Amino acid sequence: MNRGQLYADLAHYYDHFCADIDYAAQSACARRAYALFCAAPTRDYLDLACGSGQHLRHMLDHGFTGTGLDNSAAMLTLAQERCPQARFDLNDMATLEYDTEFDLVTCFLYSLHYSHPTASLRQTLQSVWRALRPGGLFVFNAVDAGGIRNAGGVVTEAEDGAARLRFRSAWHYEGEGEVLNLHLRISRESAMGTERWQDQHRMTALSIPALRNWLHECGFIVELLEHDYDILQPWNGQSHNVLVAAVKPTAAWPITA
């Protein structure tokens, strides 16, 4: 089952599965990064892998003009219901192309890794570069493959009426190469019985230094930050999860590093 088909089948339950995600904190972090790093003049915002529009909703409520991109039509239907004033595009991140430019682009929940293989991920970075205005900012999170421990994963449980939902996700990395597998197991238990779904998504494994180099090759000024949505602080070089703030420079703010 591909990612688009899984989310088509389970779109109705998506927000239940993501109930523990603090979209408000992540969106507030994006706004702080915008205020600190962005030199673009307006507030045109693009959310990649926007899902059901949770980040978009928060950003729209704070004065941004929103566009969402996702490769699942079912998820975009949910997002359009949540954010009727936003624009939505059914597309892959690597091939995004817009006539207008954006001041801020985000890609949370490690969704950049869905661009696979490495060549596709690098194409995504180049596409974002083209989509940004000079001075514009790209904010996203990433994980270094060296920090993947192949543990038991994360389990989320939620109620859906009289039914019980259980969602388990776990990364698995073989220790070398560019393949990072995301294993998903989902169940819905009710008086009518138990429904089960199982899937595996192929994502791109990377190192943080390589990611920084790819961004530099595109032309970005790169700030690596600790993976902390409450405070923006420089990456200590030790943790395996990072927030990335990548700025497309202006003529008045050239690349210096």
N, C-alpha and C positions, 0 to 999 in steps of 0.2 A: 504494500500500500504506500503511495507517495504522500508527501506532506499535505498537499492540497486535498487529496481524497479523505485523509484522516480528519482534517478540520471541517470538511464538508459534512461528514457523518456526525461529528461531535460538536459542531459549532454551538448548539443550544446549551451545552454543558461547559463551554470554555471558561466563562467567568466564574463558575463554581470551582473549576480546577485551579484558577489563578487567584482564589480568594485571599491567599496569604501575601500576595504581592502588594507592596506599598506604592501604587502608581502615583499617589500624591507626592510622596517624598522624592521619587525619581524625577517627576516633572518639575518640582521645586529646585532640584539639583540642576536640571537643564537650564532653568531660568537664571540661577546664580552664575552658571558658567557663561551664559549669554551676556549677562551684565558685566562680567569680568573680562572675557576674552573677545567678544564679538565687536568688530568695528564696522559692520554693515549698518545701513541707515534705518531700516524698517524692521518689521516683525513677521515676515513671511516664513512660515514653518512647514517643514516636511518631516513626517514620521515614517521611517522604513519598517516593514513588517509590523504594520500598525495594529494587526489583530482586530479586536472588537472596539478599538477607538478610545481606550481608557486614557492613554497619555494625551491624545488629541483633545479630549474633553477638558482636561485640566488646563492645557495650554490655551485653548479657546477662551476659557473663563478668565484668563489673565491677559487678554488683549491681543493674542497672536491670531494671524490668519492661517488656517490650517489646511494641509493636504495630507492624505494618507495613502500609502502604497502597500499592497499585500498581494500574494499570489493565490489567495483563497477567496473565491467569490462569496462563499458563505460567510466568511469573517467580515468581508467588506459590507455585506448586507447589515450585519449587526452594528458595524461602525457607523454606517449611514443613519441608522435609527438613533444612535446615541448622539451623533454630531451632524444634524441635517444641514447645517450651514457650511460644512467642509466639502472639499473636493476629494474624490477617491479614484485611484487607478489600480486596475488589475494588471500586475506586471511583476517581473523578476527584478530584484535590486540591481543586478549586473547590467541590465539593459535599460535602466530608467533614463528618460530623456524628456526635458520640459522646455517649452518656449520661454517661460519666465524663470527667474532665478530666486533662490531662497537665502534668507539670512541665517537660518538655523535648521540643521538636519539632525535628527536623532535616530538611534537604532539600539533599543534596550533589550533586555532579556537574552543577551548573548546571541541575538538573531543574526549578526553579521556572519557568524560561523556557518549559517545555512548556505552561504555562497560557497559552493564546492564544485571543482577542486580549487587549489590555490590560485590558478589562473583566473577563475571566476571571481574569487574574493578580491584579487587585485583589480579586476575590471570594475567591480563595485566601487572601490575606492576612487578610481578614475572617474566613474560616472557621478559620484557625489561631488568631486572637485568641479566638474563641469556644471553641476546644478547650483552651486553656491555663487553668490555675489562675492566680489572682492571684499575681504573683511569678514566674510561669513564663517560660521562655526559648525563643525561636525562633532557631535558628542555621542559616544557609544561605550559599551563595556565589552571586555574580552577576557578570555582565560588562556593562560599559558599551558600548553599540553604537558609541560613538566610537572604541573601541579595536579593532574588528574590521577586520582588514587583508586579508581575502579571500585569504589565503595558501594554500599547498598542503595544509594540514591536517596531521593527525597519523596516522601509520601504525603499527599494531601487528601483529606476526607471531607465530604460536605453532604448536606441533605438536599434532596430534590423532591419536595413533597414527601411522600411516604417511602421514597427510595433512598438508598445510601450509595454515594459515589465514592470511588477510591481511585486516585491517580498516582502512579509511581513513575518517576523519571530518573534515569541514571546515565551518566556518560561512561564510555569505555574507550580506553586508548591502549593500543598494543605496545606502546613504548617507543615507536619510531614510525616515520612516514607522516603523511598529511591527512590520514583518515581518523576522524573523531566520531564515534558512533553514539547516538542518543537513543537509548532504549526506553520505550513507553509501554506501560501496562495499565489498562483502564478497565474498571468494572462498575456495573450498576446493579445493585441488589434490591429487589422488591418482592412483594408477595407473588408476583407473576414469574419469579425466577431470577436468574443472574445472566446479564449480558456482559460479554468480555470483548475487549479490543486489545490487540498487541501490534506494535509497529517498531520499526527501526529507521532513524533518519541518519543519513550520512552527512556529516558536517566536516569542516576543515580544521585540522589541528594546526596550531601555529605557536611560535615563540614571540614574546613581547618585543625583544630586540628586532626580530624580522619584521613584525608589524610596523614598528616605528620607522624602519628603513623604507618599507613600501610606501608609507605615507609621505616621507621625505621625497621619494622619487616622484610622487605625484605633484609635489610643490608645497605641501602643507608645512606650516609651523606646528610642531607637536608638543603638547604638554601631557605627560603621563601623571595620573593622579591616583591616590589610594581609592580603593573601591568602597567609598563611604559616601552615602547620599546626604548626610547631615552636614558635612564640612568638606570644603575643597582644600586638599593638601597634597603636596608632591608625593609621588610614588617613592617608596623607600628602597626599591630595587630588589626586595625580598619576597613580597607577596605575589601570588600567582594570578590574582584577579585585579584588573585595572579599569579605571575610567579613563577614557582618552578624549582630550579636547584638541581638535585639529583645526587650525585656522587657515583659510585661504588668504594669503597676504594681499595688501594693497600696495600701490606705488609708494605711498607714504610710510608703509610698514613692511619693508622688504624682509626676506628671509635672512636671519643672522646665524642660524644654527642648523 
